[in-house]
Amino acid sequence: MDKRPETLAAQALHRIDSETGAVIAPVHLATTYARGAGNALIGAHDYLRPEGPTQAHAADILAALEGGAGARLFASGLATAMAVFATLKPGAHVAAQTKMYYGAKKLLHHLESRGALTLTLFDPDEPDALAHAVRPGVTELVWIETPANPLWSLVDIARAADIAHGAGAVLAVDGTCAPPCTTRALDLGADMVMHSATKYLNGHSDVLAGAVITRAQDERWQALCDHHALTGAVPGPFEAWLLIRGLRTLFVRFERQSANGLKVAQALTGHPAISHVLYPGLPDHPGHAIAARQMTGGFGGLLSIRLKGGAEAAARLCASTQVFIQATSIGGVESLIEHRKPIEGPSSPTPDDLVRLSCGIEAADDLIDDLMAALERG
């Protein structure tokens, strides 16, 4: 029978260990695998660096959840992004967002400075900006992130795919903030979707990993797999096993985080100390209509607020919460708060009065009470 994504995730593809009957797959720590007669491999793997059984299991789950033809795990989200960029021809033209995860944009600028690619940035809040940024017959890659961390701009994936493909380019989507329990970018026309698996996919703040999933196993995918094997930027078996464990609860975690994110955003709206509440699930968010089409399983637990008191007020708020933990990262079961601009640096478009919130699975009223008390303390 065809199983729904929630079932595939919860049962990790229903892979029962054939030797012991264990309902939880074992972690395979071996770095090398035996050969038999004629030097033929006994199993499917020969050495851990390209991929071991535990990594392959996690990749298979992600391919199933995204509806993709293949998946690969990497040591981090940025290692995943670098693998995608490594498939480009030297000097290739890339169109990417002005507002996006600062680490990926910093990597793109670094590659541009070394002559590896040429870069055109477009404003994701301007509907026609991407169409003006691509160069038909020249642009090789369009890179989008939606919702875009930490301003939560929305890009219409289907329209971006039409624009990219019309220019002869490939569309890659950073889906870190919209995992496959809510958005399946490949179904909307993307060619590849990548994730920092450290965030929602794992969800427990104890794994550093990345993943990329492809719509077709074409030449570019083969080039990416070659990069994967040659560079060795892969997670270890235990990290892959922890990622499988996290994926089992992805759907229920995201449902609770989405409910908490919406409640917190609604509670903060109109607060006298706050000038903006940025959350795709609010009807007055500029990208809400796009989010409602693309994020069919919830809007997530990520939001940002801007403080009328500026950077100093933002710093005070982050230092004074007692339930929200002041720390970097997003998507875990614990709620985090961060004054984002000092992390990203002076060149970032993130306003210096912005505070990013990652709502976990705690009681929503505790999260709201904590923020209200911290805002009252000023």
Secondary structure, DSSP 4 states (H G I P E B T S, - for coil): -PPPHHHHHHTGGG---TTT--SSPPP---SB--B-GGG-BSSS-SBTTT--HHHHHHHHHHHHHHT-SEEEEESSHHHHHHHHHHTSPTTEEEEEESSS-HHHHHHHHHHHHTTSEEEEEE-TTSTTHHHHH--TTTEEEEEEESSBTTTTB---HHHHHHHHHHTT-EEEEE-TTS-TTT--GGGGT-SEEEEETTTTTT-SS----EEEEESS--HHHHHHHHHHHHH-----HHHHHHHHHHHHTHHHHHHHHHHHHHHHHHHHTT-TTEEEEE-TTSTTSTTHHHHHHH-TT---SEEEEEETTHHHHHHHHHHH-SSSEE-S--SSSS-EEEE-HHHH-TT--S-TTEEEEE--SS-HHHHHHHHHHHHHH-
